[in-house]
Amino acid sequence: MIKHRLQTFLHQGIELGLSIIILLILGYGALGFLCHDDAFIYDDHGFHYATFLNAVMHTIPQEFRINTWNSSWFAGIPELQFYPPGFVIIGAFIYYAGLGLISPPMAYQLLVILAFLLPAIGALFLVRKSGFTIFPALVSGVIILLYDGSASGVSYGVLFGLINSRLAFGFIYLLLFAYLYYLQNHRNKWAQFTVILLTGLLLVIHPYHIFLPVIALFSQILTWSRIGLIDQRKVLKRSLILVLIGVGLAAFWWIPLLAYSDYMAKMQVWTGTSKFNDLIYGLSGNFPEKYLIILYCMAGVSLLVTEYKIRTKAILAGFLFTPILMLLFLLFVRLVLVGLFKIYSLDPWRLQDDFYFSLLLTAGIGLYFPLEWVFQKIRVKAYHNWQDAFGLITALCVFFVLSYGGITVLSSSFRYQGFQRFGFFNQARTYLHLDELWGYLHTEDTGRVMFTSSRIGIPGLPDIFHTHVLALTPWYTGRPILGAVNEPFYATAAYYYFGHKPPVVIRQEADALQNKSLFGIDWEQMSPVMFWNYCRRYNATTIVVNSSEDKVLDWFNKSSWFQLINQIGPFSIFRTVRYTSEWTASSNSQIHVKVQQWDNLRIRLQIDKIKNQKNWLFVKMGYYPRWRAYVNGKPTIIESDELGMMRVLLPEGDHYPLDIRYELTAPHVIGILVSVLSLFLAIGITLKPRFKFKK
């Protein structure tokens, strides 16, 4: 008995090991140039790498936190509060697990490579755990690895930098694997703990994608209970408790997110354009969605005509039922929440991914079924048995899939666009003269640097090849910036690009505004005096314009309010004339302010007034409810002005200190407590094998 189990374990281990090696080889063939000891900075990777670098080198080791205030971007933003911090958490784990042997660029590259490979490996284990042989599991893994038709596909999710979406793509399959393992061993302590942990982790990686695994879990419970494998009410209750504990693990992030959602702009870039037809024929990629529909139908036929084990049939039925439920949920979001009530909290374009994910689950099974059926009928005798013949034909089918839209298309197209030559940080530093630019900005002035666009292109290449690498400017110059980051959700950023602060619905991306408008005003309509006043309000003393912005360059060259002081590579650098750097301002010229401390978490000012009366002081830092102001230890009013900056009420008195601190608020405290309590519950479930849920 023990010998038989050992042989089975070794056989399955060898199968899975060889399958993973095949996926690694195919992945290297498709995007092997990513295996590079340098950060890939194409498109969104630029500011993602900047966020990661700031976290692992500053905020985590020095401030002991993930969600912190970043005073370097857009006059201050609550970084990773409105943007899911999961990729930073995983990247930091990779970096610190290296014990100093891994550089930050290499750690980020490993994170990108993990995001690329994880969906395929997760699907491999999931399909195998469902009771199918290694062949459909491997085919599913290959298709999912190279799938390129959605926001989490290879192009958007890996190369364009939507790394959170791609990581969520992989963790969805891992979580579904954990759910299946839990349903088959619902009293196993480690199965319960894994469900809790992965649920919480998926929430902080990308909260939009939590709906698919929960819907899939409900679908599995429903199908399993219909054939008597489980007690529906009992297991559903237990599962709900585990999922809620997992949601509670991420409460430190999502409770403040909900509490302060009015301070985040809503995006309607994709929600306004998504149509029902897009859902069926979708974004054309290397594996068009209509072929997924065909494979889905073939998997459905296999459920009816094959002799799978009863549990395998139940799992497949749950897989087939999941896309239907996901489609109904997506239509509810698109037609009711967005279309009827104008609620933009859930983006149908990203949720659309989950519909395709659920189809991809059945892709390998749908391809496996007809081949299995044919061999069972004709009983090929050219080989030792029909499984050997099936293995050969499956290998040929995998080769066909790769030839159709996989490794050759991906590797040739992305190499053709210059990713290998220009896609990495050190290469961009050379071609864009970044070291020279950053060295000059470091010595030029003390105010903010304003970039008039959110991106920069490589000279001589098509406009499609661009990067947000200038988001790293604060790290290399010590100066905060405006622009250079395609994240218009925060108050100051929304006003900078669109001329409105939250609550506001954004209907186009910041990248689309390059060379067209800023502060919501077209450059043809921009007044030099108005723009100069914006620079004064934001304390922007240096303006950088890149060579692709011909309208902006012409505007600055004609204005007497700004002086061209240098040209470095593709950049023209202007100085704001008749203005010197000041971090505070007041309508009362008799108020004198001395800055004693100015950093991420605290601003200390010394106030001197000639007249003993109340006044408003404008502090040139973005406002967020976590900021609190104190005069002599007593709280005073602090609020947002029309640009999203701080405005503090100065009480009566002629000489006193003003202390502005970035503190925890009630939603943050509640979120932390809920997360800690959920962690104790998860540990308690794990340490107590016979944990029982009360009736």
SVG drawing of the C-alpha trace seen along z (x, -y; Angstrom):
<svg xmlns="http://www.w3.org/2000/svg" viewBox="-31 -94 56 97">
<polyline fill="none" stroke="black" stroke-width="0.4" points="0.0,0.0 2.7,-2.5 4.9,-1.4 1.9,-2.0 1.3,-5.5 4.9,-6.3 5.0,-5.2 1.9,-7.2 3.4,-10.3 6.7,-10.0 4.9,-9.5 2.6,-12.5 5.6,-14.6 7.6,-13.7 4.7,-14.5 4.1,-17.9 7.8,-18.7 8.4,-17.9 5.3,-20.0 6.5,-23.0 9.9,-22.7 8.1,-22.7 6.2,-25.8 9.4,-27.5 11.1,-26.7 8.2,-28.0 8.0,-31.1 11.7,-31.8 11.3,-31.3 8.5,-33.8 9.8,-36.6 13.3,-35.4 14.8,-38.8 13.1,-39.8 15.6,-37.7 17.9,-40.6 19.7,-42.2 18.1,-45.5 14.5,-46.9 12.2,-46.7 10.7,-50.2 8.5,-50.1 5.1,-52.0 3.7,-51.6 6.7,-49.6 8.5,-53.0 6.4,-54.2 5.8,-50.7 9.5,-50.2 9.7,-53.6 7.0,-52.6 8.7,-49.3 12.1,-51.0 10.8,-53.6 9.1,-50.9 12.0,-48.4 14.7,-51.0 12.8,-53.6 9.3,-53.2 9.5,-49.6 13.0,-49.7 12.7,-53.2 9.0,-53.8 8.0,-50.1 4.9,-50.5 3.6,-49.8 0.8,-52.4 2.6,-55.7 2.6,-59.3 4.7,-59.9 5.6,-63.6 7.6,-63.2 4.8,-62.8 2.0,-65.3 2.7,-67.5 2.0,-64.4 -0.2,-61.3 -1.3,-58.5 0.7,-56.0 -0.6,-52.4 -3.8,-53.4 -5.8,-53.9 -3.5,-51.6 -3.4,-47.9 -0.1,-47.2 0.0,-43.5 2.8,-43.7 5.0,-45.7 4.3,-43.1 5.3,-40.2 8.3,-42.1 9.5,-43.1 9.3,-39.4 11.4,-38.4 13.9,-41.2 14.3,-40.5 14.4,-36.8 17.5,-37.3 19.3,-38.3 21.2,-41.1 22.2,-38.9 19.5,-40.3 19.6,-43.8 16.3,-45.9 16.3,-45.8 16.7,-42.0 14.0,-41.6 11.6,-43.6 12.5,-41.5 11.8,-38.4 8.5,-39.8 7.6,-40.5 8.7,-37.0 6.7,-35.5 3.6,-37.5 4.2,-36.1 4.6,-32.4 2.2,-32.1 -1.1,-31.9 0.2,-28.9 1.6,-27.1 -1.5,-27.7 -3.8,-26.4 -1.6,-23.3 -2.1,-22.4 -5.8,-23.3 -6.7,-21.2 -4.6,-18.3 -6.3,-18.6 -9.7,-18.4 -9.1,-14.8 -7.8,-15.2 -4.6,-13.7 -1.4,-15.7 -2.1,-16.3 -5.1,-18.7 -3.5,-20.3 -0.3,-21.0 -2.3,-22.3 -4.3,-24.6 -1.1,-25.9 0.4,-26.6 -2.7,-28.4 -3.0,-30.5 0.7,-31.3 0.6,-32.8 -3.0,-34.2 -2.9,-37.8 -6.5,-38.9 -7.2,-40.9 -5.9,-43.4 -4.1,-40.5 -2.7,-38.9 0.9,-39.0 0.9,-42.4 -1.0,-44.4 -0.3,-42.4 3.5,-41.8 5.0,-44.1 2.7,-47.2 3.0,-47.0 -0.5,-46.1 1.4,-43.9 -1.2,-43.8 -3.8,-42.4 -1.3,-39.8 -0.4,-38.7 -4.1,-38.5 -4.6,-36.3 -2.1,-33.8 -3.5,-34.0 -7.0,-33.4 -6.0,-29.9 -4.0,-29.3 -7.0,-30.3 -9.3,-28.1 -6.9,-25.3 -7.0,-26.0 -10.8,-26.0 -10.9,-22.6 -8.4,-21.2 -10.6,-22.6 -13.8,-21.1 -12.1,-17.7 -10.6,-18.0 -12.9,-20.6 -11.7,-19.7 -8.0,-19.9 -6.5,-22.7 -3.9,-23.7 -6.6,-23.7 -8.6,-26.2 -5.6,-28.4 -4.5,-28.4 -8.0,-29.6 -7.9,-32.4 -4.4,-33.5 -4.9,-33.5 -8.2,-35.3 -6.6,-38.1 -3.6,-38.3 -5.7,-38.4 -7.7,-41.3 -4.6,-43.5 -3.2,-42.4 -6.3,-43.5 -9.7,-43.7 -11.7,-43.5 -10.7,-39.9 -12.0,-38.6 -15.4,-38.0 -14.5,-35.2 -13.0,-32.8 -15.9,-33.4 -18.4,-32.8 -16.5,-29.7 -16.5,-28.4 -20.3,-28.9 -20.6,-27.1 -18.6,-24.2 -20.5,-23.9 -23.8,-24.0 -22.7,-21.2 -21.1,-19.0 -24.2,-19.2 -26.5,-18.3 -24.9,-14.9 -24.6,-14.3 -20.8,-14.7 -21.2,-17.4 -23.8,-18.9 -24.5,-22.2 -25.7,-24.2 -22.9,-23.1 -20.1,-23.5 -21.4,-26.8 -21.6,-28.2 -18.0,-27.1 -16.7,-28.4 -18.4,-31.8 -16.7,-32.1 -13.3,-31.3 -13.7,-33.8 -14.9,-36.5 -11.8,-35.9 -9.7,-36.2 -11.4,-39.4 -10.7,-40.6 -7.0,-39.9 -6.9,-42.7 -9.0,-45.1 -6.0,-47.2 -6.1,-48.3 -9.7,-48.2 -11.5,-49.8 -9.6,-53.1 -10.0,-52.8 -13.8,-52.7 -13.8,-55.4 -11.9,-57.8 -13.1,-56.8 -14.3,-60.4 -10.7,-61.5 -10.1,-59.2 -11.1,-60.1 -13.2,-57.4 -12.1,-56.2 -14.5,-55.9 -11.9,-55.3 -12.9,-51.7 -16.4,-51.6 -17.7,-54.1 -16.4,-52.1 -17.1,-48.5 -20.0,-47.0 -21.6,-43.6 -20.0,-42.6 -16.6,-43.2 -17.4,-40.5 -17.9,-37.9 -15.3,-38.8 -13.3,-40.9 -9.9,-42.3 -8.2,-40.5 -5.2,-38.7 -3.1,-35.7 -6.0,-33.4 -9.2,-35.1 -12.0,-34.7 -14.3,-32.9 -11.9,-29.9 -12.3,-29.9 -16.0,-29.7 -15.5,-26.6 -13.2,-24.9 -15.7,-25.7 -18.5,-24.1 -16.3,-21.0 -15.6,-20.7 -19.3,-20.9 -19.9,-18.0 -17.3,-15.9 -19.2,-16.3 -22.2,-14.6 -20.6,-11.7 -17.4,-10.7 -17.0,-8.4 -15.2,-10.7 -15.3,-10.0 -18.3,-11.6 -16.2,-14.1 -14.3,-15.1 -17.7,-15.6 -18.9,-17.8 -15.8,-19.9 -16.1,-20.3 -19.8,-21.2 -18.8,-23.9 -16.2,-25.2 -18.8,-25.3 -21.3,-27.0 -18.9,-29.7 -18.6,-31.7 -22.4,-32.0 -22.6,-33.4 -19.6,-35.7 -21.4,-36.9 -24.5,-37.7 -22.5,-39.6 -20.6,-41.5 -23.9,-42.5 -25.2,-43.7 -22.2,-45.9 -22.2,-47.2 -25.9,-47.8 -27.1,-48.5 -24.3,-49.9 -22.5,-51.9 -25.3,-52.4 -28.2,-53.1 -26.8,-54.4 -23.5,-55.8 -21.5,-53.9 -17.9,-53.5 -16.4,-51.7 -16.2,-48.4 -14.6,-48.6 -16.3,-46.2 -13.2,-46.2 -11.1,-44.6 -14.0,-42.4 -14.2,-41.3 -10.9,-39.5 -12.6,-37.2 -15.1,-36.0 -12.2,-35.0 -10.3,-33.4 -13.2,-31.1 -13.3,-30.1 -9.6,-29.5 -10.1,-27.0 -11.9,-24.7 -9.6,-25.3 -7.3,-22.3 -10.2,-20.0 -12.0,-21.1 -9.0,-20.3 -8.3,-17.0 -11.8,-15.6 -12.1,-15.0 -8.7,-13.5 -9.4,-11.1 -12.7,-10.2 -11.2,-9.5 -8.5,-7.2 -11.0,-5.4 -13.1,-4.6 -10.4,-3.7 -8.1,-2.1 -4.8,-2.9 -2.4,0.1 0.7,-1.5 1.9,-2.2 2.0,-0.3 -1.4,-1.7 -3.6,-4.6 -2.2,-6.9 1.2,-6.8 -0.4,-7.8 -2.5,-10.5 0.7,-11.9 2.3,-12.3 -0.8,-13.9 -1.2,-16.2 2.4,-17.3 1.6,-18.1 -1.5,-20.1 0.6,-22.1 3.0,-22.9 0.0,-24.0 -1.2,-26.2 2.2,-27.8 2.6,-28.3 -0.9,-29.9 -0.5,-32.6 2.1,-31.9 5.9,-31.8 6.8,-32.8 4.3,-35.7 5.1,-37.1 8.9,-36.9 9.1,-38.3 6.7,-41.1 8.2,-42.4 11.7,-42.1 10.8,-43.9 9.4,-46.9 12.8,-47.3 12.1,-46.0 15.5,-44.3 17.4,-47.4 15.5,-50.1 13.2,-48.5 15.5,-48.5 16.4,-51.2 20.2,-51.5 19.5,-51.6 17.0,-54.3 19.4,-56.3 21.8,-56.3 19.3,-57.0 17.4,-59.7 20.5,-61.3 18.9,-60.8 22.1,-60.9 22.9,-64.3 19.3,-65.5 19.0,-64.3 22.5,-65.7 21.5,-69.1 18.1,-69.1 19.8,-68.1 21.8,-71.3 19.4,-73.7 16.9,-74.7 15.0,-73.5 11.4,-73.7 9.3,-71.1 10.1,-69.9 7.1,-70.0 7.0,-67.6 4.3,-68.7 3.4,-65.2 3.0,-61.8 5.5,-59.9 8.5,-60.2 9.2,-58.4 12.5,-57.1 13.7,-59.4 13.5,-57.8 11.0,-55.1 7.2,-55.0 5.0,-56.7 3.9,-53.3 7.2,-52.9 7.1,-55.2 7.9,-54.9 7.1,-56.6 10.7,-56.2 10.8,-59.9 8.8,-58.9 12.2,-58.0 13.4,-61.6 12.9,-62.2 15.0,-59.2 18.0,-60.5 17.6,-64.2 16.1,-64.6 13.4,-66.9 9.7,-66.3 7.9,-66.3 4.6,-67.0 3.7,-64.9 5.7,-62.0 3.3,-59.5 0.1,-58.1 -1.8,-58.0 -4.5,-60.7 -6.7,-59.3 -5.4,-61.5 -6.7,-64.9 -3.6,-66.9 -3.0,-64.6 -6.6,-64.9 -6.4,-68.7 -3.0,-68.8 -4.2,-66.8 -7.9,-67.6 -8.5,-70.8 -10.9,-69.0 -10.2,-67.3 -12.3,-64.3 -15.0,-63.5 -14.8,-63.5 -15.2,-60.9 -12.2,-60.8 -13.1,-60.0 -9.6,-59.8 -6.1,-58.7 -3.5,-61.2 -1.3,-59.8 -3.8,-61.0 -3.4,-64.6 0.2,-64.9 0.8,-68.0 -2.9,-68.9 -3.8,-70.2 -2.8,-70.6 -4.9,-71.7 -7.9,-70.9 -7.0,-73.8 -5.9,-73.4 -2.4,-74.8 -3.9,-77.2 -6.1,-78.7 -3.5,-78.7 -2.6,-82.1 1.0,-82.6 0.0,-84.4 -2.5,-81.6 0.2,-78.9 2.7,-81.0 0.2,-81.1 -0.2,-77.4 3.6,-77.0 3.6,-79.3 0.8,-77.5 2.5,-74.1 6.0,-75.6 7.2,-74.4 10.4,-76.3 11.6,-74.1 9.6,-72.9 10.8,-70.1 9.3,-69.7 10.2,-66.7 10.9,-67.0 7.6,-65.3 5.6,-68.1 6.0,-70.7 2.9,-72.8 4.1,-73.0 7.7,-73.9 6.3,-76.7 4.1,-78.0 7.0,-78.2 9.4,-79.7 6.9,-82.6 6.2,-83.3 8.2,-85.9 7.2,-84.3 9.5,-81.3 13.1,-81.2 14.9,-78.4 18.0,-77.5 19.2,-74.3 18.6,-71.6 19.7,-68.0 19.0,-65.2 15.2,-65.3 14.5,-67.7 14.1,-71.4 14.4,-72.9 12.7,-76.2 12.8,-78.2 9.9,-80.1 10.9,-83.8 10.1,-86.3 9.5,-83.5 11.7,-81.8 10.9,-78.6 8.5,-78.9 6.7,-76.0 4.0,-78.1 1.9,-81.1 -0.6,-83.5 -2.7,-86.4 -1.3,-88.3 2.2,-89.5 2.9,-90.2 3.0,-86.5 6.5,-85.0 7.0,-81.2 10.2,-79.3 10.3,-75.6 12.0,-73.5 11.1,-70.0 9.5,-68.9 9.2,-65.1 6.8,-62.4 5.1,-62.1 5.7,-65.5 5.9,-69.2 7.1,-71.6 6.7,-75.3 7.5,-78.3 4.9,-81.1 5.6,-84.8 2.8,-87.4 3.0,-91.1 -0.8,-91.4 -2.6,-89.2 -5.5,-87.9 -6.7,-84.7 -5.4,-83.9 -5.3,-81.0 -1.9,-79.5 -1.5,-77.6 0.9,-74.7 2.1,-73.5 1.5,-69.8 -1.4,-67.7 -4.3,-67.3 -5.5,-63.9 -7.6,-63.2 -4.7,-61.6 -3.0,-65.0 -3.6,-66.7 -2.5,-70.2 -1.6,-71.3 -0.6,-74.7 1.1,-74.4 -0.2,-70.8 -3.9,-71.9 -5.6,-70.8 -6.5,-73.5 -8.5,-73.3 -6.8,-71.8 -8.7,-71.3 -8.3,-71.1 -8.2,-74.1 -9.5,-74.2 -6.3,-72.6 -6.2,-69.8 -3.5,-71.4 -3.5,-72.0 -5.0,-75.0 -4.5,-75.6 -6.3,-78.0 -3.8,-80.0 -5.2,-81.0 -4.6,-84.3 -1.2,-84.8 2.0,-86.3 4.7,-83.6 4.1,-79.8 5.0,-76.5 2.7,-74.8 3.0,-71.0 1.4,-69.0 1.5,-65.3 0.5,-62.3 -1.5,-60.2 -3.7,-57.1 -7.4,-57.9 -10.4,-55.8 -10.8,-53.8 -7.1,-52.9 -7.2,-51.8 -10.3,-49.8 -8.8,-48.2 -5.6,-47.2 -7.6,-45.7 -9.8,-43.7 -6.7,-42.4 -5.0,-41.4 -8.2,-39.7 -8.5,-37.9 -4.9,-36.7 -5.5,-35.3 -8.6,-33.5 -6.7,-32.0 -3.9,-30.9 -6.4,-29.5 -8.1,-27.5 -4.7,-26.1 -3.4,-25.3 -6.7,-23.6 -7.2,-20.6 -10.7,-19.9 -12.0,-23.5 -15.7,-23.4 -18.1,-26.1 -21.0,-26.8 -24.4,-26.0"/>
</svg>
